[in-house]
Amino acid sequence: MADNFHFELVAPERLLLSEEVEQVDVPGTEGDFGVLANHMPLVSTLRPGVLVVRENGQAKHEIFVRGGFAEVRPNKLIILAEQAIPVSEIDQAEIDRQIRDAEEDVQDAPEGEARVKAEQHLAQLREVNDVLRTNGHV
């Protein structure tokens, strides 16, 4: 049995996870990386992707993260995510509806700040959708 280490996943809204884990697979900007106990210290930025917490080699938690930072210490991993949503809580039909609504908002928005905000919201929704499709979650 592998050694465990402490893992914390923090999003702006709340602390999502704080527990002892065996392994965490992290979507780093420079590529995915796995963290086990006694990992060498490391700091990395995150790209949008699915973070996987593993126990006995099996996925225990799958969480979509949209950007952020990971700090790895020998016996601790801290993820500060811009956004984090358990994959089990994501409803594909709802995302599709929100994308359609956001596309209409972009078309209807006047030039300037309102349009930029509408375009940013649409891009975020498409990002979630793309990551979930790429990782086979839809």
PyMOL commands that set and color helices and strands:
alter all, ss='L'
color gray80, all
select helices_A, chain A and resi 87-89+92-108+113-134
alter helices_A, ss='H'
color red, helices_A
select strands_A, chain A and resi 5-10+15-21+23-28+31-36+42-46+49-55+58-65+68-73+76-81+84-86
alter strands_A, ss='S'
color yellow, strands_A
deselect
rebuild
show_as cartoon
